Amino acid sequence: MKNYRWSILRRIFKYSSPFISCFEKKFINKYGSITPKNNPVFIIGAPRTGSTILYQMITNYFDVLYIDNLISLARDNLYFGFWLSNKIFRDKPHNSYKSEYGNTSSEGLHAPSEAGQFWYRWIPPGKIYLESNDISDKKINKVRNNIYSIINRYNKIFIIKNNFTSQRLKLIKEVAPEAKFIFIKRNPLFAAQSIILTRQSIYGEKNKWWSIKPRNYEEIKDLTYVEQVVKQIYYIEKQIVTDIKLFKQHNLLIVNYDEILTQDILLEKIQNFIGEAPIRKSFVKTKIYFSEKQKVENDLFENLKKEVSKYDWENYTC
């Protein structure tokens, strides 16, 4: 029933978009063209590294901007979506800590969304990795104006999480050269194990590719699934480490998966990084439990260990 209602909402937003665009255009031009009051903060990383729960923690605890599921439904008119969400939810916390492989639709309209379809509006179909000249200046300006009009209208920090932006840092450099990044990393052995378990859960098999494709996808797509998942993590992270050099060093914060267990310490660390962000009223903290342990058969786990050991996970020089 919820999916049906959301489908109706999406249709309403879609067919109303030309009229909404007329309403929001002057505000986007007004707020998008002035000097930014803040810069967006992107959460990036490989799949199954804890980026979604980190996103939920940050957006629930701090009074920051983020794309919720309602705004995502109105993705053709992002400014209007924020206006509407603000009218309905004000500054209330979402108190959402559940997701299904990054999808938070079961958590309601105010839960944080990855909003993939917003980004796909600007990206050429089939493009795995973006170079600086893959997007026209006109589109770059539209993305920039959309993001900064919202930041300047509400004078808040904008947290954006969509792991596919990990392969879009050259585009982000064009849109927001002063953007900040929170790069979350996890022990690659357990991240790889989790990807395999996710493939099995979603597709019923381990060989079918799931989630982000690294730049060299064509070279690794026909390897064994053990090689695939380890290389998937390695080359995504290697690309991040390479492309993040486009930005100032102090605009990067690296967070380890284990730090999520120490919520208070981690949130203080994040606040020091992103800047002044008030704490929301009436937010609910969740108890987070996880353990890095073997969840697959012995032979597979040992094969994963061997494959992970082939790579340099500190300097990415392999």
C-alpha positions as CSV (number, residue, x, y, z in Angstrom):
1,M,0.0,0.0,0.0
2,K,2.9,2.4,0.9
3,N,4.5,1.7,-2.5
4,Y,1.3,2.5,-4.3
5,R,0.9,5.8,-2.4
6,W,4.5,6.7,-3.1
7,S,4.0,5.9,-6.8
8,I,1.0,8.2,-6.9
9,L,3.1,11.0,-5.2
10,R,5.9,10.5,-7.7
11,R,3.4,10.8,-10.6
12,I,2.0,14.0,-9.1
13,F,5.4,15.5,-8.8
14,K,6.5,14.4,-12.2
15,Y,3.5,15.8,-14.1
16,S,3.4,18.9,-12.0
17,S,7.1,19.5,-12.6
18,P,6.7,22.1,-15.5
19,F,4.5,24.3,-13.3
20,I,6.7,23.8,-10.2
21,S,9.7,24.8,-12.2
22,C,8.1,28.2,-12.9
23,F,7.5,28.6,-9.1
24,E,11.0,27.7,-8.1
25,K,13.1,29.2,-10.9
26,K,13.4,32.7,-9.5
27,F,14.4,31.3,-6.1
28,I,17.1,29.0,-7.6
29,N,18.5,32.0,-9.6
30,K,18.4,34.2,-6.6
31,Y,20.0,31.9,-4.0
32,G,22.1,29.9,-6.4
33,S,24.0,32.8,-7.8
34,I,25.3,34.3,-4.5
35,T,28.5,33.4,-2.6
36,P,27.9,30.1,-0.8
37,K,27.3,30.3,2.9
38,N,28.4,26.6,3.3
39,N,29.7,23.9,1.1
40,P,28.2,20.5,0.6
41,V,29.6,17.5,2.5
42,F,29.7,14.2,0.6
43,I,29.8,10.8,2.2
44,I,31.7,8.4,-0.1
45,G,33.1,4.9,0.0
46,A,32.9,1.4,-1.4
47,P,29.7,-0.7,-1.0
48,R,28.9,-2.3,2.4
49,T,31.3,-0.1,4.4
50,G,28.7,1.5,6.7
51,S,28.0,4.7,4.7
52,T,24.2,4.5,5.1
53,I,24.2,4.1,8.9
54,L,26.7,6.9,9.1
55,Y,24.5,9.1,6.9
56,Q,21.5,8.3,9.1
57,M,23.5,9.1,12.3
58,I,24.7,12.5,11.0
59,T,21.4,13.7,9.6
60,N,19.4,12.6,12.7
61,Y,21.8,14.1,15.2
62,F,22.7,17.4,13.5
63,D,20.3,20.0,12.2
64,V,21.6,19.8,8.6
65,L,20.1,19.6,5.2
66,Y,19.7,16.2,3.5
67,I,17.5,14.7,0.8
68,D,14.8,12.7,2.4
69,N,12.4,10.3,0.6
70,L,9.8,13.0,0.0
71,I,12.4,15.3,-1.6
72,S,13.7,12.3,-3.7
73,L,10.1,11.8,-5.0
74,A,10.2,15.4,-6.1
75,R,13.7,15.1,-7.5
76,D,12.9,17.0,-10.8
77,N,12.4,20.0,-8.6
78,L,14.9,19.7,-5.7
79,Y,14.3,23.2,-4.4
80,F,10.6,22.7,-4.2
81,G,11.1,19.3,-2.6
82,F,13.1,20.9,0.2
83,W,10.5,23.7,0.6
84,L,7.7,21.1,0.9
85,S,9.7,18.8,3.3
86,N,10.5,21.8,5.5
87,K,6.9,22.8,5.6
88,I,5.8,19.3,6.7
89,F,8.7,18.1,8.9
90,R,10.4,21.4,10.0
91,D,13.6,20.5,11.9
92,K,12.3,17.3,13.3
93,P,14.7,14.3,13.5
94,H,13.9,11.4,11.3
95,N,14.9,8.7,13.9
96,S,15.6,6.3,11.1
97,Y,18.3,3.7,11.5
98,K,17.2,0.9,9.2
99,S,17.7,0.4,5.6
100,E,17.7,-2.4,3.0
101,Y,21.0,-2.2,1.2
102,G,20.9,1.6,1.3
103,N,17.2,1.9,0.6
104,T,15.3,3.6,3.4
105,S,11.8,3.7,1.9
106,S,10.4,1.4,4.6
107,E,11.4,4.2,7.1
108,G,9.0,6.8,5.8
109,L,9.1,10.0,3.8
110,H,11.5,11.9,6.2
111,A,14.1,9.1,6.2
112,P,17.4,10.1,4.4
113,S,17.6,9.0,0.7
114,E,20.5,8.4,-1.6
115,A,18.4,10.1,-4.3
116,G,20.2,8.3,-7.1
117,Q,17.6,9.5,-9.7
118,F,18.5,13.2,-9.0
119,W,22.1,12.5,-10.0
120,Y,21.2,10.3,-13.0
121,R,19.4,13.3,-14.5
122,W,22.7,14.9,-15.3
123,I,24.9,11.9,-16.0
124,P,25.2,10.4,-19.5
125,P,23.6,6.9,-19.7
126,G,26.0,4.0,-19.2
127,K,28.9,6.2,-17.9
128,I,30.7,4.4,-15.1
129,Y,33.3,7.0,-14.5
130,L,33.1,10.7,-15.3
131,E,35.9,12.9,-16.6
132,S,35.7,16.6,-16.2
133,N,34.5,17.2,-19.8
134,D,31.8,14.5,-19.8
135,I,29.2,17.0,-18.6
136,S,28.4,20.3,-20.3
137,D,29.0,23.6,-18.6
138,K,25.2,24.2,-18.8
139,K,24.4,21.1,-16.8
140,I,27.2,21.7,-14.3
141,N,25.7,25.2,-13.7
142,K,22.3,23.7,-13.2
143,V,23.6,21.2,-10.6
144,R,25.5,23.9,-8.9
145,N,22.6,26.3,-8.7
146,N,20.3,23.5,-7.4
147,I,22.6,22.6,-4.6
148,Y,23.7,26.1,-3.6
149,S,20.2,27.6,-3.8
150,I,19.2,25.2,-1.1
151,I,22.3,25.8,1.0
152,N,21.9,29.5,0.8
153,R,18.1,29.5,1.3
154,Y,18.3,27.6,4.6
155,N,21.9,28.6,5.7
156,K,22.7,25.0,6.7
157,I,25.3,22.4,5.9
158,F,24.1,20.0,3.2
159,I,25.0,16.3,3.7
160,I,24.9,14.2,0.5
161,K,25.3,10.5,0.4
162,N,25.3,8.4,-2.7
163,N,28.2,6.1,-3.1
164,F,28.1,6.4,-6.9
165,T,29.6,9.9,-6.4
166,S,32.8,8.1,-5.4
167,Q,33.4,7.7,-9.1
168,R,32.2,11.3,-9.9
169,L,34.7,13.4,-8.0
170,K,35.8,15.2,-11.1
171,L,32.2,16.3,-11.6
172,I,31.9,17.3,-8.0
173,K,35.1,19.4,-8.4
174,E,33.4,21.3,-11.2
175,V,30.2,21.8,-9.3
176,A,31.5,22.5,-5.8
177,P,35.3,23.0,-5.7
178,E,35.3,23.6,-1.9
179,A,33.2,20.5,-1.1
180,K,34.1,18.3,1.9
181,F,34.2,14.6,2.0
182,I,33.7,11.9,4.6
183,F,35.4,8.8,3.3
184,I,34.3,5.7,5.2
185,K,36.4,2.6,5.1
186,R,36.0,-1.0,6.4
187,N,38.2,-4.0,6.7
188,P,38.1,-5.2,3.1
189,L,37.7,-8.8,4.1
190,F,34.4,-8.2,5.8
191,A,33.2,-5.6,3.2
192,A,33.9,-8.2,0.5
193,Q,32.1,-10.9,2.5
194,S,29.1,-8.6,2.9
195,I,28.9,-7.9,-0.8
196,I,28.8,-11.6,-1.5
197,L,26.1,-12.1,1.0
198,T,24.2,-9.2,-0.5
199,R,24.4,-10.7,-4.0
200,Q,23.1,-14.0,-2.6
201,S,20.2,-12.2,-0.8
202,I,19.1,-10.0,-3.7
203,Y,19.8,-12.2,-6.7
204,G,20.0,-15.7,-5.2
205,E,23.5,-16.2,-6.6
206,K,27.0,-14.9,-5.9
207,N,28.2,-14.3,-9.5
208,K,25.9,-11.4,-10.4
209,W,27.4,-7.9,-10.0
210,W,25.8,-5.6,-7.4
211,S,26.3,-1.9,-6.8
212,I,29.1,0.5,-7.9
213,K,31.3,-0.4,-10.8
214,P,34.9,0.8,-10.7
215,R,36.5,2.4,-13.7
216,N,38.1,-0.9,-14.9
217,Y,34.8,-2.8,-14.6
218,E,35.3,-4.3,-18.1
219,E,38.6,-5.8,-17.1
220,I,37.3,-7.5,-13.9
221,K,33.6,-8.4,-14.8
222,D,34.5,-12.0,-16.0
223,L,36.7,-12.9,-13.0
224,T,35.6,-15.2,-10.2
225,Y,33.2,-13.6,-7.8
226,V,35.8,-13.7,-5.1
227,E,38.2,-11.7,-7.3
228,Q,35.4,-9.4,-8.4
229,V,34.2,-8.2,-5.0
230,V,37.8,-7.7,-3.7
231,K,38.8,-5.8,-6.8
232,Q,35.5,-3.8,-6.7
233,I,36.3,-2.5,-3.3
234,Y,40.0,-1.9,-4.0
235,Y,39.6,0.0,-7.3
236,I,36.7,2.1,-6.0
237,E,38.8,3.1,-3.0
238,K,41.9,3.6,-5.2
239,Q,40.0,5.9,-7.5
240,I,38.8,7.9,-4.4
241,V,42.3,8.2,-3.1
242,T,43.5,9.4,-6.6
243,D,40.7,11.9,-7.3
244,I,40.4,13.3,-3.8
245,K,43.7,15.0,-4.5
246,L,41.8,17.5,-6.6
247,F,40.5,19.0,-3.3
248,K,42.2,20.6,-0.4
249,Q,43.7,18.1,2.1
250,H,41.8,19.5,5.0
251,N,38.5,18.9,3.2
252,L,38.8,15.1,3.7
253,L,37.9,13.2,6.8
254,I,38.5,9.4,6.9
255,V,36.2,7.4,9.1
256,N,36.6,3.7,9.9
257,Y,33.7,1.4,10.2
258,D,34.5,0.5,13.8
259,E,34.2,4.1,14.9
260,I,30.4,3.9,14.4
261,L,30.2,2.0,17.7
262,T,31.6,5.0,19.5
263,Q,28.8,7.4,18.5
264,D,29.5,10.3,20.8
265,I,33.2,10.4,19.9
266,L,32.5,10.0,16.2
267,L,29.8,12.7,16.1
268,E,32.1,15.2,17.9
269,K,34.8,14.4,15.3
270,I,32.4,14.9,12.5
271,Q,31.1,18.2,13.9
272,N,34.7,19.5,14.2
273,F,35.1,18.6,10.5
274,I,31.9,19.8,8.9
275,G,31.6,23.0,10.9
276,E,29.0,24.5,13.3
277,A,25.9,22.4,13.1
278,P,23.2,22.6,15.9
279,I,22.0,19.4,17.5
280,R,18.4,18.5,16.8
281,K,15.8,18.5,19.5
282,S,14.1,15.2,20.5
283,F,16.4,13.0,18.4
284,V,16.7,9.3,19.3
285,K,20.0,7.6,19.5
286,T,20.1,4.0,18.5
287,K,22.2,1.3,19.9
288,I,24.3,-0.1,17.1
289,Y,25.5,-3.6,17.3
290,F,27.8,-5.4,14.8
291,S,30.7,-7.6,14.9
292,E,33.3,-8.4,12.2
293,K,33.1,-12.2,12.0
294,Q,33.0,-14.9,9.5
295,K,29.6,-15.5,8.0
296,V,30.4,-17.7,5.0
297,E,31.8,-21.2,4.7
298,N,35.4,-21.8,5.6
299,D,36.7,-22.3,2.0
300,L,35.2,-19.1,0.8
301,F,36.4,-17.1,3.7
302,E,39.9,-18.4,3.3
303,N,39.8,-17.5,-0.4
304,L,38.7,-14.0,0.4
305,K,41.6,-13.7,2.9
306,K,44.1,-14.7,0.2
307,E,42.6,-12.3,-2.4
308,V,42.5,-9.4,0.1
309,S,46.2,-10.0,1.1
310,K,47.3,-9.4,-2.5
311,Y,46.6,-5.6,-2.3
312,D,48.1,-2.6,-0.6
313,W,45.1,-1.1,1.3
314,E,47.1,1.8,2.7
315,N,48.8,3.3,-0.3
316,Y,46.9,1.6,-3.1
317,T,50.0,1.1,-5.2
318,C,49.2,-2.4,-6.4
